[in-house]
Amino acid sequence: MEGQDEPEVQGSTLTRRDLLRRGTAGAFAVSMFGGLADKAMGFAGPLKYKNKHLKGDLHILQWAHFVPDYDKWFDGVWTKQWGQKNDVNVTVDHINLALLFSTASSEVAAQSGHDLFQFLSPPSSFQKQVLPLNDIVQEVTNKLGPQTDVGYRSTYNPKTKKYFGFADNYVPDPIHYRRSLWFNAGIAPNTWDHVRQAAAKLKAAGHPIGLGMSNELDSNMFLNSLLYCYGASLQDANGNPAINSKGTIEALKVMADIFKNGETDEVFAWTAASNNQGFLAGRLALVVNAISIARTAEGLGNTALSDDTWLAPIPRGPAARLGNEHVMGVYVIWKFGKNPDAAKKFVIDQQLAYAQHFANSKYYNFPAWTGAIKGGFKTIHRLAAQDKHKPLGKYTTLTTIAEKYTTNVGHPGFANAAIDEIFSTFLVPQMFAQVAQGKMSPQDAARSAQGQFKTIFAKWKAQGLL
């Protein structure tokens, strides 16, 4: 996935040194939407819509978006106009995605921090520190219709019957591949067996495969998806650890083969920016990533690369064609937050107007309630078909991926606290890396992971969250 090598804080009262110290302790949119994004919320001048119920300050922390224009619009237009309408002074701090979990941990330890905190994967291990959000989920559902299944399973705990977070968006995760390179190899990346077969040819031509096995978000999402394609998963539908399976062993074998024949050792030390950088440099033949890679190539004016960059759903495996969302945007409201009323109103209003956020993110952010965009996937598909970048219609595949091939972390169950711990400690990339590096057999790695998972599940079950 995309990222920045150096963690930065933009517009924050926390310095980078503070975050690192605490962390260790704990016109595109206008053309598509006929001016919708430019018109934004249509608010008039300051305090014209004076709201006596809300007041004070609202402090929001979220990631530095990989479509920079989105943050410019979000900070400079959306939040300012929302604040004027609601008489609330809104400040937004952006940090590198790699710092989200540690920063959240430090705020919990201090029992002080932001009113609204956005994660990029389901933060279910923080459930005891957040306000339940059943009320606002129901309010939005009443107005927009059903929430997406991926949003529901990423924020709801069936044990406690509470929503621990508010899903504001999810991001489809296509493959990016250089069509000319694959044409020369005589194969298309339709299945994982095709990827395995082409790996050696592509590497020999100087264009290795770019699939990470590192302690970072991209590797985590991709490798969980690979497990699903082979009929494996971290847990079963009833929330029991299930990693030691035939499907896991097969996925481990396939990934080890792809690495041996088609990758380099760099994939074991990648950051979230690495596959972006490698692909945009023209070196990598295939990556699994959100569309910021394609959009960046277009923005750089590199038509030779952008025209040759094709998108497709995750390759099919013997059991399924299914992948995790690339990222899952989930807001939480801390129990110790100072302005929960404003925080709730903010996320409600944002989702009700999410067509604007979809437009300004250039198709990156899909709403957690599809009804936020009038006409739903049909409208999204029609708008994508109007994009003029080559190959024409390349972005229409996003609707298929979002509608048919995207699931939640923790599939086929919910994104529970045990899954969050497994995900945030990168146990799945570590399992794959051990096999690919020849340190463990696939059978031993799956068996060892099952033992780790059982301990983690037992811990959270004892806390009443499973």
C-alpha positions in Angstrom: 0.0 0.0 0.0 1.0 3.6 -0.2 2.8 5.4 2.5 5.6 7.7 3.6 9.0 6.5 4.7 9.3 9.2 7.4 6.4 9.5 9.9 5.1 13.1 9.9 2.5 15.0 11.7 0.8 17.8 9.8 -1.0 20.6 11.6 -0.8 18.8 15.0 -0.1 20.0 18.4 1.9 16.8 18.9 5.5 17.0 17.6 7.0 14.1 15.7 9.2 13.5 18.7 6.1 13.3 21.0 4.5 10.8 18.7 7.5 8.6 18.5 8.1 8.7 22.2 4.5 7.9 23.0 4.3 5.3 20.3 7.1 3.3 21.8 5.3 3.5 25.1 2.0 2.5 24.1 -10.8 19.4 -11.0 -11.2 15.7 -11.5 -14.1 15.5 -9.0 -15.9 18.5 -10.6 -15.8 16.9 -14.1 -17.2 13.6 -12.7 -19.9 15.0 -10.5 -20.9 18.1 -12.4 -19.6 20.5 -9.7 -20.8 18.5 -6.7 -17.3 18.3 -5.1 -16.6 22.0 -5.8 -20.0 23.1 -4.4 -19.2 21.0 -1.3 -21.8 21.4 1.3 -23.3 24.6 0.0 -22.9 26.3 3.4 -23.1 30.1 3.7 -21.1 32.4 5.9 -19.9 31.8 9.4 -22.6 31.0 12.0 -25.5 31.6 9.6 -26.9 28.1 10.6 -26.3 28.6 14.3 -26.7 25.4 16.3 -27.2 25.8 20.0 -26.8 22.1 20.7 -23.2 21.8 19.6 -20.3 24.0 20.7 -16.6 24.0 21.5 -13.7 22.2 19.8 -13.6 19.0 17.9 -10.2 17.4 17.5 -9.8 14.7 14.9 -6.9 12.5 14.2 -6.6 10.5 11.0 -4.1 9.3 8.5 -2.3 11.3 5.8 -4.3 10.3 2.8 -2.6 8.8 -0.2 -4.6 11.1 -2.5 -3.2 14.4 -1.1 -5.9 16.5 -2.8 -8.5 14.7 -0.6 -6.8 16.0 2.6 -6.6 19.5 1.2 -10.4 19.4 0.5 -11.3 17.6 3.8 -9.3 20.1 5.9 -9.8 23.3 3.9 -13.4 22.9 2.7 -15.4 20.1 4.4 -14.4 20.5 8.0 -14.4 24.3 7.8 -17.9 24.5 6.4 -19.2 21.8 8.8 -17.7 23.7 11.7 -19.3 27.0 10.6 -22.7 25.3 10.3 -22.5 23.7 13.7 -20.6 26.4 15.6 -17.7 24.0 16.3 -14.0 24.7 15.9 -12.7 21.6 14.1 -9.0 20.8 13.9 -7.6 17.8 12.0 -4.2 16.2 12.7 -2.8 13.8 10.0 -0.1 11.2 10.7 1.5 8.4 8.9 -0.6 5.2 8.9 2.1 3.2 10.6 1.7 5.4 13.7 -2.0 5.1 14.1 -2.0 2.0 16.4 0.8 3.2 18.7 -0.7 6.7 18.9 -4.0 5.3 19.9 -2.4 3.2 22.5 -0.6 6.3 24.0 -3.9 8.3 24.1 -5.6 5.4 25.9 -2.7 5.2 28.4 -2.9 8.9 29.0 -6.7 8.9 29.0 -6.5 12.0 26.9 -6.3 12.8 23.2 -8.6 13.4 20.2 -12.4 13.4 20.2 -12.5 11.4 17.0 -9.8 8.9 16.0 -9.7 7.2 12.6 -8.1 3.7 12.1 -7.4 2.0 8.8 -8.3 -1.5 10.1 -11.0 -2.6 12.6 -9.7 -1.4 16.0 -11.7 -4.0 18.0 -9.0 -4.5 20.6 -9.8 -1.0 21.9 -13.5 -1.8 22.5 -13.4 -1.1 26.3 -12.0 2.4 25.7 -14.7 3.6 23.2 -18.3 4.7 23.2 -20.8 2.3 21.7 -22.2 3.8 18.5 -25.4 1.8 17.9 -27.4 5.0 17.9 -25.6 6.8 15.1 -25.3 3.6 13.0 -29.0 3.2 13.3 -29.6 6.8 12.4 -27.6 6.6 9.2 -29.1 3.3 8.3 -32.6 4.8 8.6 -31.6 7.4 6.1 -29.4 5.6 3.7 -30.5 1.9 3.9 -28.4 -1.1 4.9 -24.8 -0.7 5.8 -22.3 -2.7 3.6 -21.5 -6.1 5.0 -17.8 -5.2 5.1 -18.6 -2.2 7.3 -21.0 -4.1 9.5 -18.5 -7.0 10.2 -15.7 -4.5 10.7 -17.4 -2.6 13.5 -20.0 -4.8 15.2 -19.4 -7.2 18.1 -22.2 -9.9 18.1 -21.1 -10.9 21.6 -21.7 -7.5 23.2 -24.2 -6.4 20.5 -22.4 -3.1 20.3 -20.8 -1.1 17.5 -17.4 -0.2 18.8 -16.6 1.9 15.7 -18.3 3.8 12.9 -17.3 2.6 9.4 -17.0 5.7 7.2 -15.3 4.1 4.2 -13.6 1.1 2.7 -11.1 0.8 -0.2 -11.3 -1.8 -2.9 -8.0 -3.6 -3.5 -7.3 -4.4 -7.1 -4.1 -5.7 -8.7 -2.1 -3.3 -10.7 -0.1 -5.0 -13.5 1.9 -3.9 -16.5 -0.1 -5.2 -19.4 2.9 -5.2 -21.9 5.1 -7.2 -19.6 2.4 -9.8 -19.1 1.7 -9.9 -22.8 5.4 -10.6 -23.5 5.3 -13.4 -20.9 2.3 -14.9 -22.7 0.0 -15.1 -19.8 -2.5 -12.9 -17.9 -2.8 -12.7 -14.1 -6.3 -14.1 -13.9 -5.5 -16.8 -11.3 -2.8 -17.3 -8.7 -1.5 -20.3 -10.7 -1.0 -17.9 -13.6 1.0 -15.5 -11.3 3.1 -18.5 -10.2 3.7 -19.6 -13.8 4.7 -16.1 -15.0 6.9 -15.2 -12.0 10.2 -16.5 -13.4 9.8 -15.0 -16.9 8.9 -11.6 -15.4 11.9 -11.6 -13.0 14.3 -12.7 -15.7 13.0 -9.7 -17.8 14.0 -7.4 -15.0 10.4 -6.9 -13.6 9.8 -9.0 -10.5 6.5 -9.6 -8.8 5.8 -7.1 -5.9 4.0 -9.0 -3.2 5.2 -8.2 0.3 5.8 -10.4 3.3 6.7 -7.7 5.8 5.3 -6.2 9.0 3.2 -3.6 7.3 -0.4 -3.0 6.2 -0.2 -3.9 2.6 1.5 -7.3 3.2 -1.1 -8.0 5.9 -4.1 -7.3 3.7 -2.7 -9.1 0.7 -1.7 -12.3 2.5 -5.0 -12.6 4.3 -6.6 -12.3 0.9 -4.4 -15.0 -0.5 -5.6 -17.3 2.3 -9.2 -16.8 1.4 -8.5 -17.6 -2.2 -7.2 -21.0 -1.1 -10.1 -21.6 1.3 -8.2 -20.7 4.4 -8.9 -18.1 7.1 -7.7 -16.9 10.5 -10.9 -18.1 12.1 -14.1 -19.9 11.3 -17.6 -18.3 11.0 -18.1 -18.9 14.8 -15.0 -17.1 15.9 -12.7 -20.1 16.5 -9.1 -20.1 15.4 -8.7 -22.0 12.2 -5.4 -21.2 10.6 -4.0 -24.7 10.7 -5.8 -26.0 7.5 -5.1 -27.6 4.2 -5.9 -24.2 2.5 -3.3 -22.4 4.6 -0.6 -24.9 3.7 -1.4 -24.6 0.0 -1.3 -20.8 0.2 2.1 -20.9 2.0 3.5 -23.2 -0.7 2.3 -21.1 -3.6 3.6 -17.9 -2.0 7.0 -19.5 -1.3 7.1 -20.6 -5.0 6.3 -17.1 -6.3 9.0 -15.6 -4.0 11.6 -18.1 -5.1 11.1 -17.6 -8.8 9.7 -14.1 -9.1 10.7 -11.9 -6.2 13.7 -10.5 -4.4 14.6 -10.4 -0.7 13.4 -6.7 -0.5 9.8 -7.9 0.1 10.7 -9.0 3.6 11.6 -5.5 4.7 9.1 -3.4 2.8 7.3 -0.4 4.2 3.8 0.5 3.1 5.3 2.8 0.5 7.6 0.2 -1.1 5.4 -1.5 -3.7 4.1 2.0 -4.8 7.7 3.2 -5.3 8.7 0.0 -7.1 5.8 0.1 -9.5 6.0 3.8 -10.2 9.7 3.4 -10.9 8.7 1.0 -13.7 10.4 -2.0 -12.1 7.6 -4.2 -10.7 5.2 -6.3 -12.9 2.4 -6.7 -10.4 1.3 -5.4 -7.0 -1.9 -5.6 -5.0 -2.8 -2.0 -4.0 -5.4 0.7 -4.0 -5.7 3.0 -7.0 -3.4 5.7 -5.7 -0.7 4.0 -7.7 -2.6 4.5 -11.0 -3.7 8.0 -10.0 -0.1 9.0 -9.1 1.2 7.8 -12.4 -1.5 9.9 -14.1 -0.7 12.9 -12.0 3.0 12.6 -12.8 2.1 12.7 -16.5 3.9 9.4 -17.1 1.5 8.2 -19.8 3.8 5.4 -20.9 3.4 3.9 -17.5 -0.2 4.9 -16.7 -1.5 3.7 -20.0 0.3 0.4 -19.5 -1.1 0.0 -15.9 -4.2 -2.2 -15.9 -6.4 -3.0 -13.0 -8.2 -6.3 -12.2 -9.8 -8.1 -9.3 -7.5 -10.2 -7.1 -6.5 -13.4 -9.0 -8.8 -16.4 -8.5 -7.6 -19.2 -6.3 -8.8 -22.8 -6.2 -11.4 -22.0 -3.6 -12.5 -18.4 -4.3 -11.7 -15.0 -5.7 -12.0 -12.9 -2.6 -9.9 -10.2 -0.9 -9.8 -7.9 2.1 -10.5 -4.3 1.6 -7.3 -2.4 1.1 -8.0 -0.3 4.1 -11.0 0.0 6.3 -11.7 3.5 7.6 -13.2 3.2 11.1 -13.7 6.1 13.5 -13.9 5.6 17.2 -15.0 8.0 19.9 -13.0 7.6 23.1 -14.8 7.5 26.4 -12.4 10.2 27.6 -13.1 12.4 24.6 -14.3 15.9 25.5 -16.9 16.5 22.7 -18.7 13.3 21.9 -21.8 15.0 20.7 -19.9 16.9 18.0 -18.0 13.8 17.1 -21.2 11.8 16.5 -22.8 14.6 14.4 -19.6 14.9 12.3 -19.5 11.3 11.2 -23.3 11.2 10.6 -23.1 14.3 8.3 -20.0 13.0 6.6 -21.6 9.7 5.6 -24.9 11.3 4.5 -22.8 13.4 2.1 -20.3 10.8 1.2 -20.7 11.3 -2.5 -18.5 14.4 -2.1 -15.8 12.4 -0.3 -15.9 9.7 -3.0 -15.4 12.4 -5.6 -12.6 14.2 -3.9 -10.7 11.0 -3.2 -10.9 10.2 -6.9 -12.7 6.8 -6.4 -10.4 5.9 -3.5 -12.9 6.0 -0.6 -16.0 4.0 -1.1 -18.9 4.8 1.4 -19.6 2.3 4.1 -23.3 2.8 3.2 -23.6 2.4 -0.6 -26.8 4.4 -0.4 -24.7 7.5 0.3 -24.3 7.7 -3.5 -27.7 8.0 -5.2 -28.0 5.0 -7.5 -25.3 3.0 -5.6 -23.0 0.8 -7.6 -24.8 1.6 -10.9 -23.9 5.3 -10.5 -20.3 4.5 -9.4 -19.9 2.3 -12.5 -21.3 4.9 -14.8 -19.0 7.6 -13.4 -16.0 5.3 -13.6 -16.8 4.6 -17.3 -16.6 8.3 -18.0 -12.9 8.5 -16.9 -10.7 9.3 -19.9 -7.5 7.7 -18.8 -6.3 4.7 -20.7 -7.1 2.0 -21.0 -10.6 3.4 -21.2 -12.9 1.9 -18.5 -10.0 0.8 -16.3 -11.7 2.1 -13.2 -15.0 0.3 -13.8 -13.5 -2.8 -12.3 -13.6 -1.2 -8.9 -17.4 -1.6 -8.7 -17.0 -5.3 -9.4 -14.3 -5.6 -6.8 -16.3 -3.7 -4.2 -19.6 -5.4 -4.8 -18.4 -9.0 -5.3 -14.9 -9.6 -4.2 -14.3 -7.6 -1.0 -14.7 -8.8 2.5 -13.6 -7.9 6.0 -10.5 -8.7 8.1 -11.6 -11.8 10.0 -13.7 -13.3 7.3 -15.8 -15.4 7.5 -16.5 -14.1 11.0 -16.4 -10.6 12.5 -13.3 -8.4 13.0 -13.1 -9.2 16.7 -10.5 -8.3 19.2 -8.4 -11.5 18.7 -8.3 -10.8 14.9 -7.2 -7.2 15.6 -4.3 -8.4 17.8 -3.3 -11.0 15.2 -3.5 -8.3 12.5 -1.7 -5.5 14.3 1.2 -7.8 15.4 1.6 -9.0 11.8 1.5 -12.7 12.6 0.3 -13.6 9.1 3.2 -11.9 7.2 5.6 -13.5 9.7 4.2 -17.0 9.0 4.5 -16.5 5.3 8.0 -15.1 5.5 9.2 -18.0 7.6 8.1 -20.5 5.0 9.4 -18.4 2.0 12.8 -18.0 3.7 13.0 -21.8 4.3 13.0 -21.4 8.1 9.9 -23.5 8.6 7.9 -26.0 6.5 4.3 -25.0 5.6 2.9 -27.6 7.9 5.0 -26.5 10.9 4.2 -22.8 10.2 0.5 -23.4 10.1 0.6 -25.5 13.3 2.7 -22.9 15.1 0.4 -20.1 14.1 -2.6 -22.1 15.4 -1.0 -22.3 18.8 -0.4 -18.6 18.9 -3.9 -17.9 17.7 -5.5 -20.1 20.4 -3.7 -18.2 23.1 -4.8 -14.8 21.7 -8.4 -16.0 21.3 -8.5 -17.3 24.9 -7.2 -14.0 26.2 -10.0 -12.0 24.6 -12.7 -14.5 25.4 -11.7 -14.2 29.1 -12.3 -10.5 28.8 -15.9 -11.1 27.5 -15.3 -9.7 24.0 -15.6 -13.1 22.2 
